[in-house]
């Protein structure tokens, strides 16, 4: 009978995420420990939480997942490069760890988290257009408002100037997720 038991999750608290590369996922709110356990089982080792209303740190406690809470509003306004610094630094440090898998999320996974993942992938060496296309392919519901794209470009210009090169060498760009065999 134990194999038929499961923990029910309300419809408005279902986990919704998409793998963009083998090691980076993007999506919406985690909501509860049940969903956090699901992410841990999927191999997530690091979480970037961009929600203003909820810090995931407590629900990740004891699961071996490191959380960065970097809240900001989804106000569709240009963001300053400093906002990206913490997220990109955290994500790149996590990416350098063997077998790490990083989940970047906001509440719905449509604006803020795709914007931040775009900045991370570009900082890792992926072309901006390729990174945006990869995110949109993996998660078609995303939207990149002009102000957010401008924010990423502004951040990358400062990032590249500070590091004295086009891209900082963090190893090869992230690989796309494995494709599923066609039936």
C-alpha positions in Angstrom: 0.0 0.0 0.0 2.9 2.4 0.6 3.7 2.6 -3.1 0.3 4.1 -3.7 0.7 6.9 -1.3 1.5 10.4 -2.5 1.5 13.9 -1.1 -1.2 15.9 -2.9 -0.2 19.4 -4.0 -3.0 22.0 -4.7 -3.3 23.0 -8.3 -2.1 26.5 -7.6 1.1 25.2 -6.0 2.3 22.8 -8.7 5.9 23.0 -9.7 6.5 24.5 -13.2 10.0 24.5 -14.6 11.9 23.9 -17.8 15.4 22.7 -18.5 17.2 25.1 -20.8 20.6 23.3 -20.7 21.7 20.2 -18.9 22.5 22.2 -15.9 20.2 25.3 -15.9 16.5 25.3 -15.4 14.1 28.2 -15.3 10.5 28.5 -14.0 8.0 29.5 -11.4 7.7 29.5 -7.7 8.5 26.4 -5.7 5.7 27.0 -3.1 6.4 24.2 -0.6 8.8 21.5 0.7 7.1 18.8 -1.4 8.1 20.7 -4.5 11.6 21.4 -3.1 12.0 17.7 -2.6 11.1 17.1 -6.2 13.8 19.6 -7.3 16.3 17.9 -5.0 15.4 14.5 -6.7 15.9 16.1 -10.1 19.4 17.0 -9.0 19.0 20.7 -8.3 21.9 21.9 -6.1 21.4 25.6 -6.3 18.4 27.9 -6.5 18.2 31.6 -7.4 14.9 32.9 -6.0 13.8 36.2 -7.4 10.4 36.5 -5.8 9.7 39.4 -3.6 7.0 37.6 -1.5 8.8 34.4 -0.4 12.3 33.3 0.5 12.9 29.6 -0.4 15.7 29.2 2.2 13.5 27.7 4.9 11.8 25.2 2.6 15.2 24.1 1.3 16.6 23.5 4.8 18.2 20.1 5.1 17.8 19.2 1.4 21.4 20.0 0.3 20.3 22.9 -1.9 22.0 26.3 -1.6 19.5 29.2 -2.1 20.2 32.8 -3.1 17.3 35.1 -2.4 17.6 38.2 -4.6 14.1 39.7 -4.7 13.0 42.4 -7.1 9.7 43.5 -8.6 8.5 42.5 -12.0 7.8 46.1 -12.9 9.0 45.9 -16.5 11.5 48.7 -15.9 15.2 48.8 -16.7 17.3 47.1 -14.0 20.7 48.3 -12.9 23.8 46.1 -13.6 24.4 45.7 -9.8 21.2 43.7 -9.5 22.7 41.1 -11.9 26.0 40.9 -10.1 24.8 38.7 -7.2 22.8 36.4 -9.3 25.4 35.9 -12.0 28.2 35.5 -9.5 26.3 32.9 -7.5 25.2 31.0 -10.7 28.7 31.0 -12.1 30.2 29.9 -8.8 27.7 27.1 -8.7 28.3 26.2 -12.4 32.0 25.7 -11.6 31.1 22.9 -9.2 31.1 19.5 -10.8 27.6 18.0 -11.2 25.8 21.2 -10.0 22.4 22.0 -11.4 20.9 25.5 -11.0 17.3 26.5 -10.9 16.5 30.2 -11.5 12.9 31.2 -10.7 10.5 34.0 -10.0 6.8 33.5 -9.3 5.6 32.5 -12.8 8.8 32.0 -14.7 7.9 34.4 -17.5 9.9 37.6 -17.1 12.4 37.9 -14.2 13.9 34.4 -14.2 14.3 34.2 -18.0 16.0 37.6 -17.9 18.5 36.5 -15.2 19.2 33.2 -17.0 19.8 35.1 -20.2 22.4 37.2 -18.4 24.0 34.1 -16.8 24.2 32.1 -20.1 25.7 35.2 -21.9 28.2 35.7 -19.1 29.2 32.0 -19.5 29.9 32.7 -23.2 26.7 31.9 -25.0 25.7 34.4 -27.7 22.9 36.5 -26.4 20.6 35.6 -29.4 21.4 31.9 -28.9 20.7 32.1 -25.2 17.4 33.8 -25.7 16.4 31.3 -28.4 17.4 28.4 -26.1 15.3 29.8 -23.2 12.3 30.4 -25.5 12.5 26.9 -27.1 12.6 25.3 -23.6 9.9 27.5 -22.2 7.7 29.0 -24.8 5.6 31.1 -22.3 8.6 33.4 -21.5 8.6 37.0 -22.6 11.6 39.3 -22.8 10.2 42.8 -22.4 12.4 45.5 -24.1 13.4 47.0 -20.7 14.6 43.6 -19.5 16.6 42.9 -22.6 18.1 46.4 -22.3 19.0 45.6 -18.7 20.8 42.4 -19.7 22.8 44.3 -22.5 23.7 47.0 -20.0 24.9 44.5 -17.4 26.9 42.5 -20.0 28.7 45.7 -21.2 29.7 46.5 -17.7 30.6 42.8 -17.0 32.8 42.5 -20.0 34.5 45.9 -19.5 35.3 45.0 -15.9 36.8 41.7 -16.9 38.7 43.2 -19.8 37.5 40.7 -22.4 34.5 39.7 -24.5 33.7 36.8 -22.2 35.2 35.5 -19.0 36.5 32.0 -19.4 34.3 29.8 -17.3 34.8 26.7 -19.5 32.6 25.7 -22.4 29.2 27.3 -22.6 26.4 25.1 -21.2 25.3 22.2 -23.4 21.6 22.0 -24.4 19.5 19.4 -22.6 19.6 15.9 -24.2 16.9 15.5 -26.8 14.2 12.9 -26.3 14.2 10.1 -28.9 11.4 10.3 -31.4 8.9 7.4 -31.4 
